[in-house]
Amino acid sequence: MTTVGAVVRAELSTRRRPLLRLAGWSLAEALPAALTGLLTARAVDGGFLAGRPAVGLLWLGLLALAVLVGALGTRQAYGLLGDVVEPFRDDLLRRVVAGALAGATDGRADDAAVTRLTHQVEMVRDTWAGLLMVVRGFVFAAGAAVVGLCSLAAPVALLVIVPVLAGLLLFAAALPAMVARQREYVRAGERLGRDSVVAVTGHRDVTVSGTGERVVDWLGGHVDAQARVERRLATMAAARSLSLAVGGWLPVPVLLLTAPWLLGRGLGPGALLGALVYVVHGIQPALHTLFQGVAAGGLRFVVTLDRLLRTCVPPAEPGGAPAAPPDPAAPALSLRAVTFRYGPHAAPVLDGFDLTVPAGDHLAIVGASGIGKSTLAGLMAGVLRPGSGTVRVAGTPTGAATPAELAARRVLIPQEAYVFTGTVRDNVRYLRPDVDDPSILRAADRLGLTDLVARCGGLDATLRPADLSAGERQQVALLRAWLSPAPLLILDEATCHLDPATEARLELAFAARPGTLVVIAHRITSAVRARRVLLLDGGQAHLDSHHGLLAGSAAYREMVGYWEGAGDRVRSSRHPGRSVPLPSGSGRRSSP
């Protein structure tokens, strides 16, 4: 499991250049903190007390100039903050989305993912920015004040540094309890968000059943629990106040009580005043900001980031990990004794299903609506996991394959094609980022989609899904699938929004593409073009060629007749097709 410390170290190491620029401007910002006490001492001892007010005013003028330089440093430092913070936020967003998608693919729906995406990521981004500025401010401001104290007199610096270190140690000792209570607060917020989703999605059932008050009491209990945790967290303010009193305010009476001794050892009144200025206007505000920032934003940052890292996955590198080489002798697809049902008490969609699709095959899958065609496509692609049995793609079980291995072996294009806001080039290179522009244009010409690319404005044009028709989105997805290196293409009614002529052109092109093609047929013409046809027909599955099924399956003849509008033109044959009865209304057939 990736730890918070490892993530922070990696983030800081990858942002060295903006961090160095931030440190440079932080030095400029700390200039007044370093010079305030020293210039004040010079102005008092060498100017006003010596009867030379002009010299005193000159020293104060130098201090005003230092303040202007510090203001410029503050302005530049805040401008550089986004270069460090925003890339970190983007990385967290990728982790959350990848984790939610992985969980959904494995059948583990995550209702708290929305809370993480909309609330926790933004909390980490904001607290990370605040923590950077707080720690940066303390290091440079307190460091500058200590340097200034040392420039006045070493005994003065020692009298101040000892209580400051004691305050820092007290605060560090209280941090574990602060972290534990902050973690309770985050978990209470997640429980409240998750159960709120359950209550809102079931509000109609709640209304009908008349259990609204019970649900309100149930959610109210979570609200009360979160309030209790937040009150416990607020009690940690006492630890912060004690630490600040010791580290920030104790040096003041220490300096005042030791003033006679210091003045007796030759320290001037201006130097003593300068030391008090360093404490009151340098160290004390720096400690207050540090304690407040770490106790508030810092704790939220650590606990929330830890929660994100435990529930999400790291973002994949572009192109993914290299996939293991497929078995060249294995079929493109192999399903053995596959059973699948939606829910433990639901009737099986597939029950003991067997199917082999050899490499280079062109298979069309047909059947009535709701018979299980899309379910079968999801099982073939590894998107769905069978309840029992095995599904192998190029010899590798889908349950044991990594996402990178599956992506290298198969592409599934569903009925609702995925197109995202981005350039045409980015959309069609989604499955193969290294493909060049000439290859994209050649593929578009081969599929007859050159006009589509031109209508969209070329490869550099920005696509917006809402601006495209459903058919145009399907064509973009099909061009993406053509460019994919995967040898197995599964088209799940991926041409249903296209006219028959365009559908025929694209299917013929894909049939000529090297590899294996499986088509969940939207029209019976897809079965006519396929080399083999799998008919899912209630309690039986029939696997044969188009003509073989015409001869041996009354259900297939009825389906063809429906599409042709003239069932009497479908002729019988003396050579019946092959079929195997299946239990529970599913298909079962082993192909050679």
DOVEXRO-209596 format. One line per 2 residues: number of its first residue (from 1); for each residue x, y, z of C-alpha. Coordinates in steps of 0.05 Angstrom, whole numbers, plus 32768, in hexadecimal, padded with zeros to 4 digits. Layout:
! DOVEXRO-209596
NUM = X:Y:Z  ... .
//
This chain:
! DOVEXRO-209596
1 = 8000:8000:8000  801B:8044:7FED .
3 = 8027:806F:802B  801A:80B9:8033 .
5 = 8064:80C6:803F  8077:80A2:7FFF .
7 = 8045:80C8:7FD6  805A:810B:7FF3 .
9 = 80A4:80FC:7FE7  8096:80E6:7FA0 .
11 = 806D:8125:7F93  80A3:8153:7FAF .
13 = 80DA:8130:7F88  80B4:8137:7F46 .
15 = 80A6:8182:7F53  80ED:8197:7F63 .
17 = 80F1:81D0:7F32  80B2:81F5:7F48 .
19 = 80C5:81E6:7F91  8109:8206:7F87 .
21 = 80E9:8243:7F69  80B8:8245:7FA3 .
23 = 80F2:8241:7FD4  8116:827A:7FB1 .
25 = 80DC:82A9:7FB7  80D0:8291:7FFE .
27 = 8116:82AA:8010  8102:82EE:7FF4 .
29 = 80C1:82EB:801C  80E8:82DB:805C .
31 = 8117:8317:8054  80ED:8345:8082 .
33 = 80EA:830E:80B7  8136:8309:80B5 .
35 = 8144:8354:80B7  810C:8370:80E2 .
37 = 812C:8367:8126  8172:8376:810F .
39 = 815F:83B7:80EB  8133:83CB:8126 .
41 = 816F:83C1:8155  819C:83EA:8128 .
43 = 8168:8421:8122  815F:8425:816E .
45 = 81A7:841B:8187  81CD:843E:814F .
47 = 8198:8471:813C  8162:848A:816B .
49 = 8184:847B:81AE  81C6:8496:8193 .
51 = 81A5:84D8:8181  81A9:84CB:8136 .
53 = 8161:84C5:811E  8175:84C9:80D5 .
55 = 819E:8489:80DD  8163:8468:8100 .
57 = 8134:847C:80C8  8165:8461:8095 .
59 = 8165:841D:80B7  8119:841E:80B8 .
61 = 8118:8430:806F  8142:83F2:8060 .
63 = 810E:83CA:8087  80D6:83E7:805C .
65 = 80FD:83D3:801E  8104:838C:8039 .
67 = 80B9:838A:8045  80AD:839C:7FFC .
69 = 80DB:8364:7FE6  80B7:8334:8014 .
71 = 8073:8348:7FF7  808D:8339:7FB1 .
73 = 80A6:82F5:7FC9  8062:82E5:7FE7 .
75 = 803F:82F7:7FA5  806D:82CB:7F7C .
77 = 806A:8291:7FAE  801F:828C:7FAA .
79 = 8021:828E:7F5F  8051:8252:7F5D .
81 = 8026:8229:7F8C  7FF9:8210:7F54 .
83 = 8034:81F1:7F30  803D:81C2:7F6C .
85 = 7FF6:81B7:7F82  7FCD:81AD:7F43 .
87 = 7FF5:8172:7F26  7FED:814F:7F69 .
89 = 7FA2:8159:7F66  7FA0:813D:7F1F .
91 = 7FC5:80FF:7F37  7F93:80F4:7F6F .
93 = 7F59:80FB:7F3F  7F76:80C5:7F13 .
95 = 7F7E:8098:7F4F  7F36:80A1:7F66 .
97 = 7F19:8096:7F20  7F45:8059:7F13 .
99 = 7F32:803B:7F56  7EE8:8046:7F4C .
101 = 7EEB:8028:7F06  7F13:7FEC:7F1E .
103 = 7EE1:7FE0:7F56  7EA6:7FE5:7F27 .
105 = 7EC7:7FB5:7EF6  7ED1:7F83:7F2F .
107 = 7E89:7F8A:7F45  7E9B:7FB4:7F82 .
109 = 7E73:7FF4:7F7B  7E8F:802C:7FA6 .
111 = 7E5B:805D:7FBD  7E90:8086:7FE1 .
113 = 7EB7:8094:7FA1  7E8D:80D2:7F94 .
115 = 7E9F:80ED:7FD9  7EE8:80E0:7FCC .
117 = 7EE6:8100:7F87  7EBE:813E:7F99 .
119 = 7ED3:814A:7FE1  7F11:8125:7FF7 .
121 = 7F3C:8134:7FB9  7F2C:817E:7FBF .
123 = 7F3A:817B:800A  7F7F:815C:7FFC .
125 = 7F8E:818F:7FC7  7F7B:81CA:7FF4 .
127 = 7F9E:81AF:8031  7FDC:819D:8009 .
129 = 7FE1:81E4:7FF0  7FD6:81FF:8036 .
131 = 8008:81CF:8055  803D:81E3:8022 .
133 = 8034:822C:8031  8032:8222:807C .
135 = 8070:81F7:8080  8094:8224:804E .
137 = 8081:8262:8076  8097:8244:80B8 .
139 = 80DA:822B:809F  80EE:826C:807E .
141 = 80CE:829D:80AF  80E5:8279:80EF .
143 = 8128:826B:80D0  8131:82B4:80BD .
145 = 811E:82C9:8104  8150:8299:8123 .
147 = 8187:82B2:80F5  8175:82F9:8109 .
149 = 8177:82E7:8153  81BC:82C8:814A .
151 = 81D3:8308:8128  81BE:8330:8165 .
153 = 81DC:8303:819B  81E5:82B8:81A6 .
155 = 81C9:82B8:81EE  8189:82D9:81D5 .
157 = 8181:82A5:819E  818B:826D:81D2 .
159 = 8157:828A:8201  8124:828B:81C9 .
161 = 8134:8249:81A6  812C:821D:81E4 .
163 = 80E2:822C:81F1  80D4:822B:81A6 .
165 = 80EF:81E4:81A1  80C7:81D0:81DF .
167 = 8087:81E9:81BE  8096:81C3:817E .
169 = 80A2:8182:81A6  8060:818B:81CB .
171 = 803B:8193:8189  805D:8157:816A .
173 = 8049:812C:81A6  8000:813F:819C .
175 = 7FFF:8130:8152  7FEF:80E5:8155 .
177 = 7FAF:80F3:817C  7F9D:812A:814B .
179 = 7FA7:80FB:8110  7F7C:80C4:8130 .
181 = 7F42:80F4:813C  7F48:8111:80F6 .
183 = 7F45:80CB:80D9  7F05:80BE:8100 .
185 = 7EE8:80FD:80E3  7EF7:80EA:809B .
187 = 7EDA:80A4:80A4  7E9B:80C1:80C3 .
189 = 7E94:80EE:8086  7E9B:80B3:8057 .
191 = 7E67:808A:807C  7E37:80C5:807A .
193 = 7E43:80D0:802F  7E3B:8086:801F .
195 = 7DFB:807D:8046  7DDF:80BE:802B .
197 = 7DE6:80A2:7FE4  7DBF:8063:7FFB .
199 = 7D88:808E:8019  7D82:80BD:7FDE .
201 = 7D81:8086:7FA9  7D4B:8061:7FCF .
203 = 7D20:809C:7FE1  7CE4:8084:7FB9 .
205 = 7CE3:8041:7FDC  7CEB:8065:801E .
207 = 7CB0:8092:800E  7C84:8059:7FF8 .
209 = 7C94:802E:8034  7C89:8068:8065 .
211 = 7CCE:8060:8086  7CE5:80A7:807B .
213 = 7CED:80B6:80C6  7D16:8078:80D0 .
215 = 7D45:808B:8097  7D4B:80D2:80B2 .
217 = 7D5D:80B6:80F7  7D8F:8087:80D7 .
219 = 7DB2:80BF:80B1  7DAB:80ED:80ED .
221 = 7DD3:80BA:8116  7E0C:80C0:80E3 .
223 = 7E08:810C:80E6  7E0B:810A:8132 .
225 = 7E46:80DA:8130  7E6C:8108:8102 .
227 = 7E5D:8143:812F  7E78:811E:816C .
229 = 7EB8:810D:8147  7EC0:8156:8132 .
231 = 7EB7:816E:8179  7EED:813E:8191 .
233 = 7F19:8158:815A  7F0D:819F:8171 .
235 = 7F26:818F:81B7  7F6C:8187:819A .
237 = 7F6E:81D4:8197  7F85:81D2:81DF .
239 = 7FC5:81AD:81CB  7FD3:81E1:8195 .
241 = 7FC8:821A:81C6  7FF8:81FC:81F9 .
243 = 802D:81F0:81C4  8027:8237:81AB .
245 = 8029:8254:81F2  806B:822F:81FF .
247 = 808C:823B:81BC  8070:827E:81A7 .
249 = 8060:82A6:81E7  8090:828A:821C .
251 = 80CE:82AA:81FB  80B0:82EF:8207 .
253 = 80B0:82EB:8254  80F2:82C6:8251 .
255 = 8112:8301:822D  80F1:8334:825B .
257 = 8107:830F:829A  814E:8308:8281 .
259 = 8151:834F:8266  817B:836B:82A0 .
261 = 81AD:8333:8298  81B1:833D:824D .
263 = 81B8:8389:8252  81EE:837F:8287 .
265 = 8216:8354:8256  8217:838C:8223 .
267 = 81D8:837F:81FB  81B9:83C1:81E5 .
269 = 8170:83D3:81EF  8166:83D3:81A4 .
271 = 8181:838C:819F  8151:8376:81D7 .
273 = 8118:8398:81B2  812E:8377:8171 .
275 = 812E:8333:8193  80E6:833F:81AB .
277 = 80D3:8353:8164  80F0:8312:8149 .
279 = 80C7:82EB:817C  8085:8310:8177 .
281 = 8085:831F:812D  80AE:82E5:8113 .
283 = 80AF:82A5:813C  806C:82AA:815F .
285 = 8042:82B5:811F  806A:827F:80FB .
287 = 805C:824D:8133  8012:8261:8136 .
289 = 800B:8257:80EB  8030:8215:80ED .
291 = 8007:81F8:8127  7FC6:8210:810A .
293 = 7FD5:81F9:80C4  7FF0:81B4:80D7 .
295 = 7FB9:81A7:810B  7F83:81BA:80DA .
297 = 7F97:81B2:8091  7FD3:8184:809E .
299 = 7FAB:8150:80C3  7F74:8151:808F .
301 = 7FA8:8149:805A  7FCA:810D:8079 .
303 = 7F8A:80E8:808D  7F64:80F7:804D .
305 = 7F9E:80E6:8020  7FA9:80A5:8046 .
307 = 7F60:8094:803C  7F65:80A2:7FF1 .
309 = 7FA3:8077:7FEA  7F82:803D:800E .
311 = 7F44:803D:7FE3  7F5F:8051:7F9F .
313 = 7F94:8036:7F6F  7FD0:805B:7F52 .
315 = 7FC7:8077:7F0C  7FDF:804A:7ED4 .
317 = 8019:8061:7EAA  8008:8073:7E62 .
319 = 8003:8034:7E39  7FFF:8008:7E78 .
321 = 802F:7FD1:7E8C  8048:7FA2:7E55 .
323 = 8019:7F67:7E4D  8031:7F1F:7E50 .
325 = 8036:7F00:7E0B  7FF7:7ED9:7DF7 .
327 = 7FF9:7E8F:7DE8  7FFD:7E8B:7D9B .
329 = 7FDC:7E46:7D9C  7FA1:7E5B:7DC7 .
331 = 7F5E:7E6F:7DA9  7F4B:7EB8:7DAA .
333 = 7F12:7EAA:7DDB  7F01:7E6E:7E05 .
335 = 7EC6:7E68:7E35  7EC0:7E29:7E5F .
337 = 7E84:7E18:7E8C  7E75:7E62:7E95 .
339 = 7E3A:7E74:7EC2  7E26:7EBB:7ECF .
341 = 7DEB:7EDB:7EF4  7DDB:7F21:7F0B .
343 = 7DD3:7F15:7F56  7DD6:7ED6:7F80 .
345 = 7D8C:7EC6:7F79  7D82:7EDB:7F30 .
347 = 7D79:7EA9:7EF8  7DBA:7E9D:7ED2 .
349 = 7DC4:7EC3:7E91  7DF7:7E8F:7E7C .
351 = 7DFB:7E4A:7E9C  7E34:7E1A:7E8C .
353 = 7E44:7E3F:7E4C  7E7C:7E26:7E1F .
355 = 7E98:7E4A:7DE2  7ED9:7E4B:7DBC .
357 = 7EEB:7E82:7D8A  7F2A:7E71:7D63 .
359 = 7F5B:7EA7:7D50  7F48:7ECA:7D10 .
361 = 7EFE:7EB8:7D16  7EC4:7EE7:7D06 .
363 = 7E8A:7ED6:7D34  7E47:7EF8:7D38 .
365 = 7E1B:7EEE:7D75  7DD0:7EF6:7D6C .
367 = 7D92:7EEB:7D96  7D55:7F0D:7DB2 .
369 = 7D5C:7F4C:7DDB  7D6E:7F3C:7E23 .
371 = 7D86:7EF6:7E14  7DCC:7F04:7E2E .
373 = 7DF5:7F1C:7DF2  7E13:7F59:7E14 .
375 = 7E1F:7F30:7E53  7E46:7EFF:7E29 .
377 = 7E6E:7F38:7E0A  7E7F:7F52:7E4F .
379 = 7E97:7F0E:7E65  7EC1:7F05:7E26 .
381 = 7EE2:7F48:7E33  7EEF:7F3B:7E7C .
383 = 7EC2:7F75:7E91  7E94:7F43:7EB4 .
385 = 7EAD:7F09:7EDE  7E89:7EC6:7ED9 .
387 = 7E6B:7EA8:7F17  7E8C:7E66:7F03 .
389 = 7EB4:7E4D:7EC8  7EEE:7E6F:7EA4 .
391 = 7EF4:7EA1:7E6C  7F37:7EA4:7E48 .
393 = 7F4F:7ED8:7E17  7F8B:7EBF:7DEE .
395 = 7F95:7E89:7E22  7F95:7EB7:7E5F .
397 = 7F5B:7EB5:7E91  7F3A:7EF9:7E94 .
399 = 7F36:7EF5:7EE0  7F82:7EED:7EE5 .
401 = 7F95:7F20:7EAF  7FAA:7F66:7EC1 .
403 = 7F86:7FA1:7EA0  7FC3:7FAC:7E74 .
405 = 7FC2:7F63:7E5D  7F78:7F65:7E4C .
407 = 7F80:7FA7:7E28  7FB7:7F89:7DFD .
409 = 7F8C:7F4D:7DEA  7F45:7F68:7DDF .
411 = 7F1C:7FA6:7DD2  7ED2:7FAB:7DE4 .
413 = 7EA9:7FE2:7DC2  7E64:7FE7:7DE3 .
415 = 7E24:8003:7DC6  7E2E:8046:7DE7 .
417 = 7E73:805A:7DCE  7EA3:807E:7DFD .
419 = 7EBB:80C2:7DE3  7EDA:80F5:7E10 .
421 = 7EE7:8140:7E0A  7F2A:8146:7DE8 .
423 = 7F49:8147:7DA3  7F36:8116:7D6D .
425 = 7F7D:80FC:7D71  7F79:80EF:7DBC .
427 = 7F37:80CB:7DB4  7F4D:809B:7D7E .
429 = 7F92:808E:7D9D  7F73:807D:7DE0 .
431 = 7F85:8033:7DDA  7FC7:803E:7DB6 .
433 = 7FE9:807F:7DCB  8026:8075:7D9F .
435 = 8001:8073:7D5C  8015:80AC:7D2C .
437 = 7FE8:80D9:7D03  7FF5:80B7:7CBF .
439 = 7FDF:8074:7CDD  7FA0:8094:7CF9 .
441 = 7F8F:80B2:7CB5  7F9B:8071:7C91 .
443 = 7F6E:804C:7CC2  7F38:8081:7CB9 .
445 = 7F3D:8079:7C6D  7F3A:802D:7C72 .
447 = 7EFA:8031:7C9C  7EDC:8068:7C71 .
449 = 7EDE:809A:7CAA  7F08:80D0:7C89 .
451 = 7ECB:80FC:7C81  7EBA:80F3:7CCB .
453 = 7F00:810B:7CE0  7EF9:8146:7CB0 .
455 = 7EB4:8158:7CCB  7ED0:8158:7D12 .
457 = 7F05:818A:7CFC  7F42:815D:7CF4 .
459 = 7F6D:8138:7D27  7F7C:8178:7D4E .
461 = 7F33:818B:7D57  7F13:8184:7D9B .
463 = 7EDB:8151:7DA1  7EA2:815C:7DD1 .
465 = 7E75:811F:7DDA  7E36:8149:7DDD .
467 = 7E45:8166:7D98  7E48:8121:7D77 .
469 = 7E0E:80F5:7D62  7E0B:80AE:7D7F .
471 = 7E21:8093:7D3B  7E5D:80C2:7D38 .
473 = 7E73:80AD:7D7D  7E6F:8064:7D68 .
475 = 7E9A:8072:7D2B  7ECF:8095:7D55 .
477 = 7ED0:8059:7D84  7ED6:8029:7D4A .
479 = 7F11:804F:7D2D  7F31:804B:7D73 .
481 = 7F25:8000:7D74  7F43:7FF7:7D2F .
483 = 7F83:801A:7D46  7F88:7FEF:7D85 .
485 = 7FBF:7FBA:7D85  7F8E:7F87:7DA3 .
487 = 7F81:7F4B:7D75  7F3B:7F3E:7D90 .
489 = 7F03:7F70:7D82  7EBF:7F69:7DA3 .
491 = 7E89:7F96:7D86  7E4C:7F97:7DB3 .
493 = 7E18:7FB6:7D85  7E4E:7FEA:7D78 .
495 = 7E2E:7FFE:7D35  7DE5:8001:7D4B .
497 = 7DE1:804D:7D3F  7DFD:8047:7CF8 .
499 = 7DD7:803C:7CB7  7DDC:7FF6:7C98 .
501 = 7E0D:800B:7C61  7E3E:802B:7C92 .
503 = 7E37:7FF0:7CC1  7E46:7FBF:7C88 .
505 = 7E83:7FE7:7C72  7EA0:7FEA:7CB8 .
507 = 7E93:7FA0:7CC8  7EB3:7F89:7C88 .
509 = 7EF0:7FB4:7C97  7EF5:7F97:7CDD .
511 = 7EEC:7F51:7CC1  7F29:7F5D:7C93 .
513 = 7F52:7F77:7CCE  7F84:7F44:7CE8 .
515 = 7F6A:7F24:7D27  7F27:7F0A:7D42 .
517 = 7EE4:7F2E:7D3D  7EA7:7F21:7D69 .
519 = 7E69:7F49:7D58  7E2B:7F4D:7D84 .
521 = 7DFC:7F56:7D4A  7DCA:7F8F:7D47 .
523 = 7DB2:7F7B:7D02  7DAE:7F35:7CE4 .
525 = 7DDC:7F4E:7CAB  7E16:7F4B:7CDD .
527 = 7E09:7F00:7CE3  7E07:7EF8:7C97 .
529 = 7E4D:7F17:7C92  7E6B:7EED:7CCA .
531 = 7E8E:7EAB:7CC0  7E69:7E8C:7CFB .
533 = 7E2A:7E9F:7D21  7E19:7E90:7D6A .
535 = 7DCE:7E92:7D76  7DB8:7E99:7DBF .
537 = 7D72:7E7C:7DC0  7D55:7E72:7E05 .
539 = 7D67:7E2C:7E1D  7D96:7E1E:7DE2 .
541 = 7DD1:7E3D:7DBE  7DDE:7E2F:7D75 .
543 = 7E23:7E39:7D55  7E2A:7E33:7D0A .
545 = 7E31:7E5C:7CCB  7DF8:7E89:7CB4 .
547 = 7DE1:7E55:7C81  7DE8:7E1C:7CB3 .
549 = 7DBC:7E40:7CE5  7D89:7E4F:7CAF .
551 = 7D85:7E06:7CA2  7D83:7DED:7CE9 .
553 = 7D64:7E22:7D16  7D1B:7E37:7D11 .
555 = 7D2A:7E71:7D41  7D61:7E8A:7D14 .
557 = 7D35:7E85:7CD6  7CFF:7EAC:7CFA .
559 = 7D32:7EE1:7D0E  7D4C:7EE7:7CC7 .
561 = 7D06:7EE9:7CAC  7CF4:7F21:7CDB .
563 = 7D2F:7F4B:7CC4  7D24:7F3C:7C7A .
565 = 7CDA:7F48:7C80  7CCD:7F08:7C58 .
567 = 7CD5:7ECA:7C81  7CBA:7E9E:7C48 .
569 = 7CFA:7EAB:7C20  7D24:7E88:7C53 .
571 = 7D31:7E42:7C3B  7D3D:7E04:7C63 .
573 = 7D78:7DD5:7C58  7D81:7D8B:7C60 .
575 = 7DBF:7D96:7C8A  7DA9:7DAD:7CCF .
577 = 7DD5:7DDB:7CF9  7DF0:7DC5:7D3C .
579 = 7DD1:7DD5:7D7F  7DD8:7DC0:7DC7 .
581 = 7DA1:7DC8:7DFB  7DB3:7DF1:7E38 .
583 = 7D96:7DF7:7E7D  7D79:7E37:7E9A .
585 = 7D6D:7E5A:7E58  7DB6:7E64:7E44 .
587 = 7DE1:7E4E:7E0A  7E16:7E19:7E0B .
589 = 7E41:7E05:7DD0  7E89:7DF0:7DC8 .
591 = 7EA5:7E03:7D84  7EDE:7DDF:7D64 .
//
